[in-house]
Amino acid sequence: MTSIKARGRRFAAIAALAAGALMLSNCSAPEEGDSKPAASLTVRVTTPQEDSWPEVLAATGAIKPWQEMVISAETGPYRIARLNVDVGSWVGKGAVLATLSRDTLEAERARLQAAIAEAQATLSKAQSDVRRANLVKDTGALSDQEIEGYRVSEQTARASLEAARAELRANSVSLSQTAVRAPDGGVVSSRSADLGKVVSAGEELFRMVRQGIVEWQAELTAEQLQRAEAGQLATVTLPDGNEVVGTVRLVSPTLDGDTSRGLAYVRLPVSSGAQAGMYANGGIELDARKVMTVPETAVVLRDGKSYVFVIGNKNVVTETEITAGQRRDTRVEISGIGKGTKIVATGASFLSDGATVRVQSDGKQGSSARKAAEKDAE
């Protein structure tokens, strides 16, 4: 009986000692200096790389016709008898866009043809009179004044005939002008002609985009204008997001007095989808230059400034302000950090200055990291 009580007291003493040791270990744990804060996020690491990028002159501007043709009536006033095209129609050079009424001109043509016949008869009579006068001039039957009168009549009749023929040619020209033709191929951009409307000579009937070619008129500052040249490539972003590559046709030699900007005229392909009247953004490419770039995902925009997170000792990140430049193919031109600087490539937008991260690596580096972790665990 006594031995059973003794064993119970020994067990109670051992349990009390174990509980005390556990309390001491729990109290002393926070004081250990080698503890590490938990990582907040697993991230990928990258470093800036050097690329060769063409420098771009960013600009905005309107898309307008390369050349706009204004087609007007060349004769009149005559009624529009027929319309052959509408807005958006593609027509070739010389195509008949509209036809004016020919009734009045055809009646005038018949009158002129009769006048020519009459003038020819008058000329024939005058020539006959001159021949008879020449036969009898040596006999004294006719005076010199009468003979000269016959000659003048012949010349007058000949002049009247030529005048009638000239009027007939003018009538033929007017008849040909009743067919309103396109001076060159292109797309009809506007139409003010209406069927049955009486139009006068010089009145506008149609407008056309010559050969369907449009161009982007990029507005450039004085500094940009000095660097732009004919033949350079330009990329234009249309309102629907599609990008079109064109070529600088010419650069304006002067600046606008109101805006202090000049124009670079960029010709666009006919099948580009660009239409006159659009307003587009784009850039003109200059010679290539060396730049430092990082992935777009590494750059964080906050309060109008650009930042990256530099990875330091013990994987603690530092928010570092950088200067961002042009963007190409999911990369951003930057300045403000060195070439070999390790920065966060993904997940940067979820970090704050001073946060601790867990670095995810690929390939051999990832294998080495796993081995190191396994060794620490042992």
Backbone torsions as a table, in degrees:
resi	resn	phi	psi	omega
1	MET	NA	-43.7	179.8
2	THR	-64.9	-37.5	-178.8
3	SER	-67.4	-34.3	179.4
4	ILE	-66.4	-42.5	178.7
5	LYS	-64.4	-36.1	-179.1
6	ALA	-66.6	-42.1	179.8
7	ARG	-65.5	-34.6	179.0
8	GLY	-64.6	-40.3	-179.9
9	ARG	-67.4	-35.5	179.2
10	ARG	-65.3	-41.5	178.5
11	PHE	-63.3	-38.4	180.0
12	ALA	-66.3	-38.2	179.9
13	ALA	-67.1	-40.9	179.7
14	ILE	-64.5	-40.9	-179.9
15	ALA	-64.5	-38.4	179.7
16	ALA	-66.4	-41.2	178.4
17	LEU	-63.9	-40.0	179.9
18	ALA	-65.3	-41.0	179.5
19	ALA	-64.8	-39.0	178.6
20	GLY	-65.0	-41.3	179.7
21	ALA	-63.0	-39.1	179.3
22	LEU	-65.0	-39.6	179.0
23	MET	-65.1	-40.0	179.9
24	LEU	-65.5	-40.7	-179.5
25	SER	-66.2	-37.0	179.3
26	ASN	-68.9	-36.0	-179.6
27	CYS	-72.0	-31.7	-175.7
28	SER	-88.0	-13.9	-175.1
29	ALA	-60.6	-45.2	-178.4
30	PRO	-63.6	-18.9	-175.5
31	GLU	-85.9	-3.7	-179.7
32	GLU	-71.8	132.0	-174.2
33	GLY	-82.5	-11.9	-174.9
34	ASP	-97.5	14.7	178.6
35	SER	-74.2	148.9	-177.9
36	LYS	-118.0	138.9	175.7
37	PRO	-67.6	148.9	-178.9
38	ALA	-69.4	141.7	178.0
39	ALA	-69.9	140.0	-176.1
40	SER	-88.5	-26.2	-173.6
41	LEU	-158.8	145.1	173.6
42	THR	-91.5	125.6	-174.5
43	VAL	-130.3	162.7	172.5
44	ARG	-100.5	152.5	-175.0
45	VAL	-113.2	144.0	174.4
46	THR	-143.8	169.3	174.7
47	THR	-130.9	150.4	177.2
48	PRO	-58.8	141.2	177.9
49	GLN	-121.5	153.3	-178.2
50	GLU	-91.6	126.9	178.9
51	ASP	-126.3	161.1	175.2
52	SER	-105.5	107.2	-177.7
53	TRP	-118.7	142.0	171.7
54	PRO	-72.2	139.4	176.5
55	GLU	-73.5	141.1	-174.3
56	VAL	-119.2	131.9	172.9
57	LEU	-92.0	100.5	-178.7
58	ALA	-71.6	139.9	-178.0
59	ALA	-157.6	166.6	172.1
60	THR	-128.7	161.4	179.4
61	GLY	175.4	169.4	-178.6
62	ALA	-89.0	153.4	173.4
63	ILE	-99.6	122.9	-176.3
64	LYS	-133.4	164.4	178.2
65	PRO	-62.8	144.6	173.3
66	TRP	-59.5	-50.4	172.4
67	GLN	-142.8	133.5	178.4
68	GLU	-106.5	124.6	-179.6
69	MET	-96.2	130.4	176.5
70	VAL	-104.1	118.2	-178.4
71	ILE	-106.1	120.9	-178.1
72	SER	-121.1	165.9	174.5
73	ALA	-72.0	133.1	-179.5
74	GLU	-93.8	-12.1	179.1
75	THR	-142.4	163.2	-179.0
76	GLY	164.6	-179.0	0.2
77	PRO	-82.1	126.3	178.5
78	TYR	-137.1	156.8	-178.5
79	ARG	-81.7	142.0	174.4
80	ILE	-76.3	114.2	-176.3
81	ALA	-92.6	-24.7	-176.8
82	ARG	-154.7	140.5	174.5
83	LEU	-117.9	128.8	-175.5
84	ASN	-108.0	-14.3	-176.4
85	VAL	-136.6	164.4	175.6
86	ASP	-135.4	177.7	-180.0
87	VAL	-61.2	132.5	-179.1
88	GLY	96.3	-10.3	180.0
89	SER	-70.5	138.0	173.5
90	TRP	-95.6	125.2	-177.3
91	VAL	-127.8	154.0	177.8
92	GLY	-93.3	171.0	179.2
93	LYS	-62.6	131.0	179.1
94	GLY	85.3	-1.7	-179.7
95	ALA	-65.5	142.6	-179.8
96	VAL	-81.6	114.9	-179.1
97	LEU	-85.8	-36.9	-179.4
98	ALA	-154.6	159.4	178.8
99	THR	-126.8	131.8	177.3
100	LEU	-93.1	156.9	179.2
101	SER	-61.7	137.5	-176.1
102	ARG	-108.4	-1.3	-172.2
103	ASP	-57.3	-50.0	-177.5
104	THR	-63.1	-41.9	-178.3
105	LEU	-69.4	-35.5	178.4
106	GLU	-68.7	-37.5	174.8
107	ALA	-64.3	-40.7	177.6
108	GLU	-64.6	-34.6	179.1
109	ARG	-64.8	-41.9	178.6
110	ALA	-62.8	-41.2	178.7
111	ARG	-63.0	-42.7	-179.0
112	LEU	-66.8	-36.4	177.7
113	GLN	-64.2	-37.0	176.5
114	ALA	-68.4	-37.8	178.4
115	ALA	-64.9	-35.2	177.9
116	ILE	-66.7	-42.7	178.6
117	ALA	-61.6	-41.4	178.2
118	GLU	-65.0	-42.0	179.7
119	ALA	-66.2	-35.5	177.5
120	GLN	-65.5	-39.9	177.9
121	ALA	-65.3	-42.0	179.0
122	THR	-63.1	-40.6	179.1
123	LEU	-65.6	-38.7	179.6
124	SER	-64.3	-41.2	178.2
125	LYS	-64.5	-43.3	-178.7
126	ALA	-64.8	-38.1	178.8
127	GLN	-66.6	-36.8	177.2
128	SER	-65.5	-41.0	178.4
129	ASP	-62.3	-40.4	-179.1
130	VAL	-67.2	-38.5	179.7
131	ARG	-64.8	-42.2	179.5
132	ARG	-66.3	-37.4	179.5
133	ALA	-65.9	-35.5	179.5
134	ASN	-68.2	-29.5	-179.4
135	LEU	-72.0	-30.5	-173.8
136	VAL	-109.8	5.1	-175.4
137	LYS	-64.6	-28.9	-178.6
138	ASP	-82.3	-12.8	-179.8
139	THR	-84.5	-17.0	-178.4
140	GLY	85.0	8.1	179.3
141	ALA	-68.5	-30.5	179.2
142	LEU	-121.9	142.0	177.6
143	SER	-77.8	163.0	177.7
144	ASP	-61.5	-33.4	-179.8
145	GLN	-66.2	-39.6	179.9
146	GLU	-68.0	-42.1	179.0
147	ILE	-62.5	-42.1	178.1
148	GLU	-63.5	-34.4	177.8
149	GLY	-63.3	-39.2	176.9
150	TYR	-63.2	-40.8	179.9
151	ARG	-65.0	-41.0	178.3
152	VAL	-64.5	-39.5	178.6
153	SER	-62.1	-39.0	177.6
154	GLU	-62.5	-44.2	-179.8
155	GLN	-65.0	-38.0	179.0
156	THR	-65.7	-42.7	179.7
157	ALA	-64.1	-38.6	177.9
158	ARG	-64.8	-42.3	179.0
159	ALA	-64.5	-38.2	178.5
160	SER	-64.5	-38.3	178.3
161	LEU	-65.2	-44.1	178.6
162	GLU	-62.6	-39.1	178.6
163	ALA	-64.2	-40.8	179.3
164	ALA	-65.8	-40.2	177.8
165	ARG	-65.0	-38.3	177.5
166	ALA	-63.4	-40.4	177.8
167	GLU	-64.0	-36.7	178.5
168	LEU	-66.8	-39.0	177.2
169	ARG	-64.3	-40.4	177.1
170	ALA	-62.5	-38.2	177.6
171	ASN	-64.4	-38.4	178.2
172	SER	-64.0	-39.8	177.2
173	VAL	-62.9	-44.3	180.0
174	SER	-63.1	-38.1	177.5
175	LEU	-63.5	-40.5	178.8
176	SER	-67.0	-29.8	-178.9
177	GLN	-77.1	-9.9	174.3
178	THR	-68.4	-17.8	172.1
179	ALA	-92.4	105.8	-179.0
180	VAL	-79.6	113.7	-172.4
181	ARG	-111.7	156.0	176.5
182	ALA	-79.7	127.5	179.4
183	PRO	-70.7	-19.6	177.4
184	ASP	-158.3	165.7	178.7
185	GLY	-70.4	154.2	178.5
186	GLY	165.6	-167.1	-178.0
187	VAL	-111.1	132.4	177.2
188	VAL	-72.1	117.8	-177.4
189	SER	-98.5	-23.3	176.8
190	SER	-155.8	155.8	-179.7
191	ARG	-141.8	122.4	175.4
192	SER	-109.5	-2.0	179.0
193	ALA	-79.2	136.1	176.5
194	ASP	-127.0	142.9	-178.8
195	LEU	-61.1	130.0	179.4
196	GLY	89.9	-10.2	-179.7
197	LYS	-72.8	137.2	176.6
198	VAL	-89.6	121.1	-175.7
199	VAL	-116.6	151.6	178.9
200	SER	-103.4	164.4	177.9
201	ALA	-61.4	131.8	-179.9
202	GLY	92.5	-6.9	-179.3
203	GLU	-77.2	132.1	-178.0
204	GLU	-68.8	134.1	178.4
205	LEU	-116.0	-40.0	-177.5
206	PHE	-141.4	161.0	166.5
207	ARG	-129.3	143.3	-177.7
208	MET	-135.7	147.0	171.4
209	VAL	-88.1	112.2	-173.7
210	ARG	-61.6	124.9	179.6
211	GLN	57.3	13.2	179.0
212	GLY	69.6	14.8	-175.7
213	ILE	-90.5	128.9	174.2
214	VAL	-118.4	163.0	180.0
215	GLU	-142.0	151.9	177.6
216	TRP	-91.5	121.6	179.5
217	GLN	-96.7	90.1	-175.4
218	ALA	-75.6	128.3	179.1
219	GLU	-89.0	120.1	-175.0
220	LEU	-120.5	149.5	173.5
221	THR	-73.5	171.7	-179.4
222	ALA	-61.1	-39.3	179.7
223	GLU	-67.1	-43.3	179.3
224	GLN	-65.5	-37.6	-176.2
225	LEU	-63.0	-32.3	-180.0
226	GLN	-70.9	-20.6	-177.1
227	ARG	-99.0	-11.4	180.0
228	ALA	-86.2	142.3	-179.1
229	GLU	-141.8	154.6	175.7
230	ALA	-63.4	139.0	179.7
231	GLY	99.6	-13.6	179.0
232	GLN	-72.6	149.2	177.2
233	LEU	-81.7	149.3	178.0
234	ALA	-139.7	142.5	176.9
235	THR	-110.8	125.3	-176.7
236	VAL	-115.7	129.2	177.3
237	THR	-97.8	115.1	-178.0
238	LEU	-76.8	164.2	-179.3
239	PRO	-57.1	-26.8	179.5
240	ASP	-85.0	3.2	177.9
241	GLY	94.8	-13.0	178.8
242	ASN	-71.0	143.8	178.9
243	GLU	-104.3	136.8	-178.7
244	VAL	-124.9	134.6	178.7
245	VAL	-99.6	125.3	178.2
246	GLY	-126.8	-175.2	-177.8
247	THR	-129.1	136.2	178.4
248	VAL	-66.8	119.3	-179.8
249	ARG	-83.6	-46.1	176.4
250	LEU	-159.3	163.0	-179.8
251	VAL	-119.1	133.4	-178.3
252	SER	-61.0	134.3	-179.7
253	PRO	-80.6	-8.1	-177.2
254	THR	-133.3	165.8	176.5
255	LEU	-104.8	150.3	175.7
256	ASP	-70.5	132.2	-177.2
257	GLY	-66.3	-25.6	-178.2
258	ASP	-87.9	-39.6	-175.3
259	THR	-102.5	-12.3	-176.3
260	SER	58.1	33.4	178.3
261	ARG	-126.9	151.3	175.6
262	GLY	-114.1	172.3	-175.7
263	LEU	-116.0	139.8	167.8
264	ALA	-111.8	124.2	-175.1
265	TYR	-94.0	112.3	-175.7
266	VAL	-107.3	114.3	179.0
267	ARG	-77.8	133.4	-178.7
268	LEU	-109.4	151.5	178.3
269	PRO	-61.7	149.5	-178.1
270	VAL	-61.7	-37.3	-176.3
271	SER	-91.9	21.3	-174.6
272	SER	-76.5	-18.5	-175.0
273	GLY	90.0	-6.3	177.2
274	ALA	-73.3	139.2	-178.9
275	GLN	-126.6	145.4	178.1
276	ALA	-59.6	135.4	-178.1
277	GLY	105.1	-17.2	176.8
278	MET	-70.2	158.4	172.8
279	TYR	-122.8	126.7	-170.4
280	ALA	-135.1	157.3	172.8
281	ASN	-102.3	158.7	178.2
282	GLY	179.5	-168.9	-179.4
283	GLY	-154.4	148.6	177.2
284	ILE	-102.9	126.6	-174.9
285	GLU	-84.8	130.3	175.3
286	LEU	-102.2	-166.5	179.4
287	ASP	-65.5	152.4	-179.0
288	ALA	-68.8	150.9	177.5
289	ARG	-144.2	160.6	179.9
290	LYS	-81.5	131.2	179.3
291	VAL	-137.2	156.5	173.3
292	MET	-97.0	129.3	-176.9
293	THR	-130.3	155.0	174.4
294	VAL	-136.9	162.7	176.1
295	PRO	-62.0	149.9	178.2
296	GLU	-57.7	-33.9	-176.8
297	THR	-68.6	-15.5	-179.5
298	ALA	-83.5	-14.4	-175.6
299	VAL	-99.7	129.4	179.7
300	VAL	-114.9	132.0	178.1
301	LEU	-100.3	122.1	177.8
302	ARG	-140.8	126.1	177.2
303	ASP	56.2	38.1	176.8
304	GLY	77.8	7.0	180.0
305	LYS	-120.2	160.3	-179.1
306	SER	-107.3	137.7	-178.1
307	TYR	-135.7	154.8	165.4
308	VAL	-128.7	162.4	179.2
309	PHE	-109.1	112.3	-179.7
310	VAL	-85.5	132.1	-178.8
311	ILE	-90.2	122.7	-178.4
312	GLY	-110.7	-154.2	179.7
313	ASN	-61.2	143.0	178.2
314	LYS	56.9	27.5	176.6
315	ASN	60.5	31.9	174.6
316	VAL	-90.4	130.0	-175.4
317	VAL	-96.1	148.8	177.4
318	THR	-122.6	124.6	178.1
319	GLU	-72.3	119.4	-173.7
320	THR	-123.4	126.7	179.4
321	GLU	-76.5	136.7	178.1
322	ILE	-131.3	169.7	174.8
323	THR	-106.7	119.7	-178.6
324	ALA	-95.8	140.3	178.9
325	GLY	-114.6	-136.6	-176.9
326	GLN	-72.4	161.1	-178.9
327	ARG	-121.4	138.9	177.7
328	ARG	-150.4	128.6	172.6
329	ASP	50.8	53.4	175.7
330	THR	64.9	16.6	175.9
331	ARG	-122.8	156.7	-175.8
332	VAL	-125.4	135.1	173.6
333	GLU	-75.7	131.5	-178.8
334	ILE	-134.8	164.2	170.1
335	SER	-149.4	151.7	-179.5
336	GLY	123.9	-12.1	175.9
337	ILE	-136.0	159.8	-177.2
338	GLY	-78.5	167.9	-176.0
339	LYS	-64.7	-40.1	-175.9
340	GLY	-92.9	9.7	-177.4
341	THR	-68.6	130.5	177.9
342	LYS	-84.7	125.2	-179.9
343	ILE	-130.6	162.8	178.5
344	VAL	-74.7	127.5	-177.7
345	ALA	-93.4	-35.0	-179.4
346	THR	-132.9	148.4	178.4
347	GLY	80.5	10.8	-176.3
348	ALA	-63.9	-31.2	-177.5
349	SER	-67.6	-14.1	-179.9
350	PHE	-96.5	0.6	-174.8
351	LEU	-99.7	162.9	173.1
352	SER	-131.5	162.3	-177.8
353	ASP	-60.6	130.4	178.4
354	GLY	90.1	0.3	-179.8
355	ALA	-72.1	152.5	175.7
356	THR	-102.0	134.2	-176.0
357	VAL	-121.9	161.6	172.9
358	ARG	-104.4	123.3	-174.0
359	VAL	-87.3	127.1	175.7
360	GLN	-103.0	127.5	-178.9
361	SER	-124.3	164.5	179.0
362	ASP	-114.5	163.1	171.1
363	GLY	68.0	-139.4	-175.3
364	LYS	-65.0	-35.8	-179.3
365	GLN	-63.2	-39.6	179.9
366	GLY	-65.8	-39.1	179.1
367	SER	-64.4	-42.0	178.6
368	SER	-64.0	-39.1	-179.4
369	ALA	-64.9	-39.0	179.6
370	ARG	-66.5	-40.7	179.1
371	LYS	-63.2	-40.2	179.1
372	ALA	-64.3	-38.6	-179.8
373	ALA	-66.9	-40.3	179.5
374	GLU	-64.5	-38.0	179.2
375	LYS	-66.0	-40.7	177.7
376	ASP	-63.2	-35.7	-179.2
377	ALA	-65.8	-35.8	179.2
378	GLU	-67.5	NA	NA
